[in-house]
Amino acid sequence: MKLQNDKGRLEKVTGPHGKWYGDACAAAFAMELIGERWSLPIVRELMMGARRFTDIRASLPGLSAKTLTERLETLEGLGIVNRRKLAPPISAQVYDLSEWGRELEPVMQSLGRWAMRSALHDPQLPLTAVSLMLSMRTMLDQNAAEGLELWVAFEVSDEHYAARLRGGELSIHRAAERMPAPDLRFTAPSASDFLPVFYGKKTPQEAGGHMLIEGDPDLARRFIGLFSLPSKLPGICPAA
């Protein structure tokens, strides 16, 4: 891309990763900021709170340490990610989203709802616990959830999440340990084990018996019923 300098001469201008679309459209500029490979999954993994470098890398096994370092540096330079040190006795360096970075959640929710309509989407691919939590916030039927208030614990392998359903909204945050007495508790070895129950509407037994549900069975069924996926587009061939 070339822009005129104060002397009227054309100078080449590069973006965060050396490429500009040369387009004034703000949506195109958004892709310049977060469209580089692995940038969006990194942002996603920070949506539930600060994480160490090793934690992000463990959640994204296809991402090399070199690329993760480069992407974090770029996102930090853009003001999307902050880097800080935790107070003693931990003293670990962590990465977190800036306030501006957190504004990406509704953007990612809209993208998720839109992309789920494609027959090319493969739900059998690996799914992180953070992806699962964000999907629940995205696919919640807010109208059906009105008037229902409860605390819910999600336990995915060794990760703990605390959720609060209130006013038709589901807030979720990462927890350091098990929630002592939630209204409902869902436990499973992997995030993928939640999908046939919450979105396929199978019982835990029908889904292979990997999930444990604690709490009132009727309340659990009502809560699970609040989540649904958008309909797929008709007549689209997955092999296209």
Wavefront OBJ file of the C-alpha trace (Angstrom):
o trace
v 0.000 0.000 0.000
v 1.273 3.517 -0.780
v 0.353 6.760 0.956
v 1.467 10.325 0.361
v 3.842 11.814 2.911
v 3.854 15.479 3.958
v 5.985 16.296 0.879
v 3.511 14.732 -1.514
v 5.682 11.703 -2.244
v 4.287 8.170 -2.266
v 5.716 5.915 0.410
v 5.048 2.216 0.939
v 3.281 1.464 4.230
v 3.138 -2.009 5.753
v 0.742 -3.422 8.332
v 1.429 -5.425 11.499
v 2.570 -8.445 9.470
v 3.720 -6.673 6.323
v 0.482 -6.847 4.325
v -2.251 -4.285 3.803
v -5.461 -4.783 1.841
v -5.376 -1.170 0.724
v -9.072 -0.916 1.572
v -10.825 1.654 3.773
v -13.476 -0.904 4.848
v -13.251 -1.316 8.630
v -14.063 -5.042 8.360
v -11.060 -5.477 6.051
v -8.928 -3.524 8.531
v -10.137 -5.831 11.328
v -8.731 -8.769 9.369
v -5.457 -6.869 9.113
v -5.388 -6.696 12.916
v -6.481 -10.226 13.833
v -6.623 -12.157 10.569
v -3.109 -13.589 10.614
v -2.965 -17.368 11.133
v -3.356 -18.345 14.827
v -4.167 -14.816 16.021
v -7.876 -15.451 16.574
v -7.438 -18.803 18.398
v -4.934 -17.097 20.712
v -7.412 -14.310 21.443
v -10.093 -16.953 22.061
v -7.964 -18.796 24.604
v -7.557 -15.549 26.581
v -11.298 -14.813 26.716
v -11.704 -16.583 30.077
v -8.845 -14.756 31.750
v -5.059 -14.441 31.866
v -2.937 -17.426 30.882
v 0.728 -18.331 30.875
v 2.622 -18.922 27.639
v 2.799 -22.657 28.365
v -0.969 -22.825 28.999
v -1.770 -21.186 25.659
v 0.680 -23.492 23.880
v -0.846 -26.577 25.544
v -4.339 -25.553 24.375
v -3.125 -25.101 20.790
v -0.845 -28.096 20.119
v -0.523 -27.268 16.417
v 1.069 -23.907 17.244
v 4.858 -23.703 17.561
v 6.525 -21.774 20.387
v 8.148 -19.476 17.814
v 4.858 -18.589 16.130
v 3.098 -18.113 19.475
v 5.844 -15.716 20.575
v 5.529 -13.751 17.329
v 1.737 -13.543 17.477
v 1.695 -12.477 21.128
v 4.239 -9.749 20.373
v 2.109 -8.508 17.468
v -1.138 -8.587 19.447
v 0.557 -6.808 22.347
v 1.923 -4.155 20.013
v -1.555 -3.584 18.598
v -3.029 -3.099 22.087
v -5.169 -6.249 21.947
v -3.132 -8.251 24.477
v -1.406 -7.158 27.686
v 1.563 -8.874 29.304
v 2.107 -8.705 33.052
v 3.665 -10.508 36.002
v 1.610 -12.030 38.761
v 2.379 -10.953 42.306
v 4.569 -13.169 44.538
v 4.692 -15.947 45.472
v 3.637 -16.953 41.938
v 5.648 -14.331 39.983
v 4.714 -15.905 36.650
v 4.372 -13.910 33.434
v 0.886 -14.073 31.958
v -0.953 -12.706 28.954
v -4.416 -11.187 29.122
v -6.746 -9.331 26.792
v -6.977 -5.575 27.037
v -10.391 -4.000 27.509
v -10.428 -3.376 23.747
v -9.401 -6.978 23.128
v -12.346 -8.247 25.182
v -14.689 -6.374 22.871
v -13.907 -9.097 20.332
v -16.176 -11.606 22.103
v -19.438 -10.481 20.433
v -17.555 -10.346 17.127
v -16.424 -13.948 17.609
v -19.927 -14.971 18.681
v -21.394 -13.565 15.470
v -18.683 -15.275 13.428
v -19.358 -18.553 15.232
v -23.106 -18.442 14.647
v -22.536 -17.545 10.990
v -19.899 -20.234 10.348
v -21.880 -22.974 12.110
v -24.430 -22.835 9.274
v -21.863 -24.216 6.833
v -21.953 -27.948 6.140
v -18.165 -27.801 5.949
v -17.867 -27.314 9.710
v -16.461 -30.451 11.357
v -17.488 -30.860 15.031
v -15.210 -33.916 15.308
v -12.085 -31.735 15.306
v -10.394 -30.972 18.657
v -12.217 -28.506 20.900
v -10.689 -26.609 23.816
v -12.502 -25.991 27.090
v -12.495 -22.239 26.429
v -14.077 -22.824 23.007
v -16.806 -24.863 24.684
v -17.525 -22.165 27.272
v -17.671 -19.460 24.600
v -19.975 -21.618 22.483
v -22.387 -21.897 25.400
v -22.461 -18.134 25.812
v -23.025 -17.892 22.043
v -25.681 -20.584 21.558
v -27.781 -19.772 24.636
v -31.451 -19.069 23.909
v -31.745 -15.883 25.952
v -35.522 -15.706 25.714
v -35.931 -19.258 27.039
v -33.424 -18.514 29.817
v -35.388 -15.529 31.152
v -36.543 -16.078 34.716
v -34.103 -18.928 35.384
v -31.332 -18.200 37.900
v -28.701 -20.718 38.943
v -25.028 -21.417 39.483
v -23.429 -24.047 37.258
v -20.020 -25.713 37.502
v -18.307 -27.058 34.398
v -15.353 -29.398 34.870
v -13.433 -30.287 31.719
v -10.561 -32.641 32.503
v -8.628 -30.676 35.159
v -10.073 -27.259 34.229
v -12.795 -25.673 36.366
v -15.312 -23.050 35.229
v -18.001 -21.285 37.230
v -21.106 -20.038 35.434
v -23.952 -17.803 36.571
v -27.230 -17.776 34.657
v -29.269 -14.677 35.424
v -31.459 -12.272 33.455
v -31.195 -14.381 30.316
v -27.391 -14.075 30.273
v -24.706 -16.641 31.046
v -21.495 -15.330 32.614
v -18.601 -17.785 32.845
v -15.148 -17.489 34.357
v -12.265 -19.834 35.013
v -12.082 -21.058 38.617
v -8.999 -22.118 40.541
v -10.816 -25.021 42.194
v -14.138 -26.865 42.313
v -17.210 -24.811 43.056
v -18.400 -26.099 46.460
v -22.193 -26.228 45.987
v -23.519 -25.277 42.536
v -27.100 -25.924 41.467
v -25.742 -28.104 38.665
v -22.358 -29.662 37.944
v -21.278 -31.100 34.577
v -18.065 -33.138 34.485
v -16.410 -34.780 31.477
v -12.890 -35.779 30.356
v -12.927 -33.487 27.300
v -14.813 -30.538 25.854
v -15.982 -32.716 22.947
v -17.876 -34.939 25.402
v -20.266 -32.033 26.082
v -21.350 -31.641 22.448
v -23.651 -34.678 22.019
v -25.391 -33.856 25.316
v -25.807 -30.081 24.998
v -26.194 -29.807 21.224
v -27.146 -33.329 20.170
v -29.681 -33.602 23.033
v -28.526 -37.122 23.919
v -28.527 -38.429 27.449
v -25.064 -38.971 28.975
v -25.648 -42.708 28.574
v -26.580 -42.344 24.886
v -23.470 -40.194 24.407
v -21.145 -42.918 25.694
v -21.344 -42.363 29.431
v -18.452 -39.887 29.557
v -20.367 -37.085 31.292
v -21.445 -36.939 34.916
v -24.311 -34.611 35.855
v -24.897 -33.637 39.483
v -28.039 -31.821 40.590
v -31.766 -32.000 40.003
v -32.393 -34.038 36.792
v -35.345 -31.885 35.698
v -33.327 -28.695 36.202
v -30.424 -30.217 34.266
v -32.711 -31.110 31.340
v -34.173 -27.604 31.355
v -30.706 -26.034 31.390
v -29.418 -28.255 28.566
v -32.526 -27.369 26.567
v -31.452 -23.709 26.510
v -28.696 -24.421 23.979
v -29.139 -25.081 20.271
v -27.162 -24.694 17.060
v -28.264 -22.634 14.043
v -29.720 -24.579 11.127
v -27.396 -25.692 8.340
v -27.637 -24.137 4.900
v -29.574 -26.408 2.492
v -28.071 -27.917 -0.612
v -24.433 -27.321 0.260
v -22.076 -30.183 -0.546
v -19.348 -30.733 2.108
v -16.951 -31.785 -0.622
v -17.277 -28.447 -2.431
l 1 2 3 4 5 6 7 8 9 10 11 12 13 14 15 16 17 18 19 20 21 22 23 24 25 26 27 28 29 30 31 32 33 34 35 36 37 38 39 40 41 42 43 44 45 46 47 48 49 50 51 52 53 54 55 56 57 58 59 60 61 62 63 64 65 66 67 68 69 70 71 72 73 74 75 76 77 78 79 80 81 82 83 84 85 86 87 88 89 90 91 92 93 94 95 96 97 98 99 100 101 102 103 104 105 106 107 108 109 110 111 112 113 114 115 116 117 118 119 120 121 122 123 124 125 126 127 128 129 130 131 132 133 134 135 136 137 138 139 140 141 142 143 144 145 146 147 148 149 150 151 152 153 154 155 156 157 158 159 160 161 162 163 164 165 166 167 168 169 170 171 172 173 174 175 176 177 178 179 180 181 182 183 184 185 186 187 188 189 190 191 192 193 194 195 196 197 198 199 200 201 202 203 204 205 206 207 208 209 210 211 212 213 214 215 216 217 218 219 220 221 222 223 224 225 226 227 228 229 230 231 232 233 234 235 236 237 238 239 240
